[in-house]
Structure formats: structure tokens, C-alpha cells
Amino acid sequence: MTKITTAQRIICTFAKIGTMAEEKATRSYLAAALGCYCPRCREGKLFKNPSPYAFGEILKMNETCSVCAQPTELEPGFYYGTAYVSYALTIALSVATFVAWIVLIGMSTKEGDYRIWYWLVANAILLIALQPVFMRLSRSIWLSWFVKYDPDWKTHPINDESTERVVKEHMGNW
């Protein structure tokens, strides 16, 4: 039986810290989707411009992930389904603001109580202001439903089998 000295323990501890620092912590699914990161590696950004308010560039996406080379447009018209996600996000926000309005400010059906109209105007302004964010977020969520997270993406390169939905001949035909 060999005894481990204090110096050896310290060296082992620093060696572990060094290897842990080399391993990059991965984002959770929610953090990757909300942050608009690539769903495969959860490191590369999906959009060319980080600001959702850069008008003219709101929906300009990188063709592939800059980190793992995952294509962002899997098939022609792939992002048509994001309308459903965006709709769900706007309904969720509207319900949340309505409940918050009732709890914090209140509402009644009495004559002369226009608080429902104030909420409608405030909600409409909020939805218009957040529309670019919702558009990007819905694309990120939609893509994350079709591209699986691969923790070993460095050892699994992108090839024709892993991108079975991508048909290069049909890209740009719509």
C-alpha cells in the first residue's frame, strides 16, 4: 500500500482543474434555444447579426453553423412552420400580460372602466416591439425540434447521411 503525499494530492487536484477547464460546459436545451445557438453543438450562433433589431438583417441566418458545420436550412420552405411557434409565443405572452394586468391593476365590467382597452393597447405595443425577437426565437426553437443535440459532434462530422433532409438541388427554388 502506497501513501499519497500532500504534494501529490495538490498536483492531482491541479491536473483535474486543468482538464475541467479544457472541457467547455455545454448549454442546456433551453439556453441554446433561447440564445439562438446551434442545436447540434450548442456553441455556434444561428444568426449573422446578434441584434434582432438590425432591420434588414433580422432573419439572415448563417448557412451552416460556424462551429460544427450543421446546415441551418434543412429543406426548401423549412421555416414555414415557425409561424405556429411564433403564434404560440405571442398567445403565451398575451395571456401572461392579461393575468398580470388583472392581478396588478384589475378590471371590471362596469360602465366607464376602460382598463381592458388600456391593456389591449399596451399588449399590442409590446407584441409589435417584440416581434423581431419572436421571429428569431421561433426559428431557433423550430430548428431545435429537427436537429438533435450531439455531445460528441467533434467526432461525428456532417455528411450526406446526417443531413438526409437537405436537397441541394432544391435550395433557392421557392
Buried (B, 14 or more C-beta within 10 A) or exposed (E): EEEEEEEEEEEEEEEEEEEEEEEEEEBEEEEBBEEBBBBBBBBBBBBEBEEBEEEEEBBEBBEBBBBBBBBBBBBBEBBEBBEEBBEEBBEEBBEEBBEEBEEEEEBEEEEEEEEBEEBBEEBEEBBEEBBBBBBBBBBBBBBBEEBEBBEEBEEEEBEEEBBEEBEEEEEEEE
